[in-house]
Amino acid sequence: AQSVTQLDSQVPVFEEAPVELRCNYSSSVSVYLFWYVQYPNQGLQLLLKYLSGSTLVKGINGFEAEFNKSQTSFHLRKPSVHISDTAEYFCAVNPRGGGGNKLTFGTGTQLKVEL
Amino acid sequence: NAGVTQTPKFQVLKTGQSMTLQCAQDMNHNSMYWYRQDPGMGLRLIYYSASEGTTDKGEVPNGYNVSRLNKREFSLRLESAAPSQTSVYFCASNGRSGNTIYFGEGSWLTVV
């Protein structure tokens, strides 16, 4: 079984400041890692994913995340946020190989960008 | 590109009523999923279907049934709705492990 922990339920930040959204996971098998974004009253959209290779993954809208196997973390970062980045962000894991190909989500982090 | 389409978008039910949420994908994906989203709890898997003809329970299956009608369609049924089933429901699909999972736009369900 897998679990995902997003320690921060809300992160307020001023526009043009950097931000980091934290994600830690637990799994008995290797996993693929994802970050999704949800804008108000919309579905989830993929920001980025780590499958293999370089541990630094770049996604859409200037976001990036770094996979740290020893710390079982996959933190999301952006060097300079914009008002339009205000949304809820979800970290998720998917077991490699079998396991039914299911995504397990964290509880989400609400990013609020202020002027 | 339609992607994952789910209907209805909004629904109000009385306790004890039944209804079916419909979902269809046009990406020829094998796997389909139903999640519910509640404040502070993220998305929780209700049921999933790894391929046409198979369905399995997820984390919170009680009070729900599903049907994988064909490769394109995966419906979620509430036989006797309860206020605890007030939630936003998302259908999703993907081709194989590691591939992006695509989500529908959500169905807002209120049970009074």
Interface residues (C-beta under 8 A of the other chain):
Chain A: Q6 S9 Y32 F34 Y36 N41 Q42 G43 L44 Q45 L46 K49 L51 F90 N94 P95 R96 G97 G99 G100 N101 K102 L103 T104 F105 G106 T107 G108
Chain B: V4 S31 Y33 Y35 G40 M41 G42 L43 R44 L45 Y48 A50 D56 G58 F90 A92 N94 R96 S97 G98 T100 I101 F103 G104 E105 G106
